[in-house]
Amino acid sequence: MDEITDEAEAVRRPAGDAESSRANRMWWDRNADEYQKDHGEFLGDARFVWCPEGLDEEEARLLAPAGALAGAAVLEIGAGAAQCSRWLAAQGARPVALDLAHRQLQHALRIGDGLGGSAEVPAFPLVEADARALPFADGSFDLACSAFGALPFVADPERVLREVRRVLRPGGRWVFSVTHPLRWALPDEPGREGLAVLSSYFDRTPYVEEDAQGRTVYVEHHRTLGDRVRDVVGAGFRLVDLVEPEWPEWNQQVWGGWSPLRGRLIPGTAIFVCERD
Ligand SMILES: C[S@@+](CC[C@H](N)C(=O)[O-])C[C@H]1O[C@@H](n2cnc3c(N)ncnc32)[C@H](O)[C@@H]1O
């Protein structure tokens, strides 16, 4: 859960698929500048950071072994300013960076200095679309990835997973990170107050922010760990690993509810490594 827009009020209540998508498009358009200002340096312009713990694909190699990305067609979902895609392009992959929010993709253009590319980072397409309906033909990609993009925000994550499976070729790999489901039972605070269980882990009621007029301006959806596994398997993937990155000594940053204090005690991120047969 990220910063609240002006005078927004947080509640737990149901929120449908269309309502969630509409609110999040608006929220990410409005908050993209602040998000990139606050987190851009940590993310790096051409790094592939999976999570606030700082796990980097350069070291983790969850998508493909070193050297195996050259020529691979990779779809990045909820790409934001496309930092991960930029790293993929520099490895010789052929990424496509997709995001719902126009303003996030404008930051991709800003960082990349337009669409021209460079000797170090070849050009790649940016696509403004909703992950719930991917505008690509079946079997278009070898790999797909998402670092906290789309999945935490949609009411029907299995729909997104089915779409990802459709656009992947047989044998394709799909790796995505989300907030660790355990975090939902605790307040989203980086200090000691964020270490007490205050609500039920089993309560799937969405987290919603409303503005002064009662309009929905932000939504996040909770899935338990078991729900996420069932979504993955139900969409036709094989789950080959579930990575819970530990907080490294070097990382002293606080990012929303993520902090060294909490990171040493409880997981903050879950990364699902899936394959399509
Ligand atoms: C937390 S940001 C992550 C961005 C990037 N991966 C990063 O690590 O900085 C979440 C991104 O998901 C995008 N997003 C939210 N819902 C989406 C949807 N339904 N389809 C595509 N993108 C979506 C948002 O616009 C936002 O850019």
The ligand as an SDF file (V2000), in Angstrom:
LIG
                    3D

 27 29  0  0  0  0  0  0  0  0999 V2000
    4.0750   -0.6390   -7.8820 C   0  0  0  0  0  0  0  0  0  0  0  0
    4.0930   -0.1410   -9.5590 S   0  0  0  0  0  0  0  0  0  0  0  0
    5.3730   -1.1880  -10.1650 C   0  0  0  0  0  0  0  0  0  0  0  0
    6.0140   -0.6010  -11.3830 C   0  0  0  0  0  0  0  0  0  0  0  0
    7.3650   -1.2260  -11.7290 C   0  0  0  0  0  0  0  0  0  0  0  0
    7.2480   -2.6260  -11.9870 N   0  0  0  0  0  0  0  0  0  0  0  0
    8.3210   -0.9360  -10.5810 C   0  0  0  0  0  0  0  0  0  0  0  0
    8.8370   -1.8930   -9.9780 O   0  0  0  0  0  0  0  0  0  0  0  0
    8.5440    0.2460  -10.3160 O   0  0  0  0  0  0  0  0  0  0  0  0
    2.6140   -0.8850  -10.1950 C   0  0  0  0  0  0  0  0  0  0  0  0
    2.3620   -0.6290  -11.6710 C   0  0  0  0  0  0  0  0  0  0  0  0
    1.2940   -1.4730  -12.1130 O   0  0  0  0  0  0  0  0  0  0  0  0
    0.5050   -0.7320  -13.0250 C   0  0  0  0  0  0  0  0  0  0  0  0
   -0.8310   -1.3490  -13.1020 N   0  0  0  0  0  0  0  0  0  0  0  0
   -1.7900   -1.3550  -12.1310 C   0  0  0  0  0  0  0  0  0  0  0  0
   -2.8710   -2.0270  -12.5660 N   0  0  0  0  0  0  0  0  0  0  0  0
   -2.5810   -2.4420  -13.8300 C   0  0  0  0  0  0  0  0  0  0  0  0
   -3.2960   -3.1820  -14.8090 C   0  0  0  0  0  0  0  0  0  0  0  0
   -4.5430   -3.6290  -14.5610 N   0  0  0  0  0  0  0  0  0  0  0  0
   -2.7070   -3.4430  -15.9910 N   0  0  0  0  0  0  0  0  0  0  0  0
   -1.4440   -2.9860  -16.2510 C   0  0  0  0  0  0  0  0  0  0  0  0
   -0.7190   -2.2760  -15.3650 N   0  0  0  0  0  0  0  0  0  0  0  0
   -1.2780   -2.0120  -14.1630 C   0  0  0  0  0  0  0  0  0  0  0  0
    0.5120    0.6790  -12.4690 C   0  0  0  0  0  0  0  0  0  0  0  0
    0.1550    1.6320  -13.4400 O   0  0  0  0  0  0  0  0  0  0  0  0
    1.9560    0.8110  -11.9740 C   0  0  0  0  0  0  0  0  0  0  0  0
    2.7920    1.3630  -12.9460 O   0  0  0  0  0  0  0  0  0  0  0  0
  1  2  1  0
  2  3  1  0
  2 10  1  0
  3  4  1  0
  4  5  1  0
  5  6  1  0
  5  7  1  0
  7  8  2  0
  7  9  1  0
 10 11  1  0
 11 12  1  0
 11 26  1  0
 12 13  1  0
 13 14  1  0
 13 24  1  0
 14 15  1  0
 14 23  1  0
 15 16  2  0
 16 17  1  0
 17 18  1  0
 17 23  2  0
 18 19  1  0
 18 20  2  0
 20 21  1  0
 21 22  2  0
 22 23  1  0
 24 25  1  0
 24 26  1  0
 26 27  1  0
M  CHG  2   2   1   9  -1
M  END
$$$$
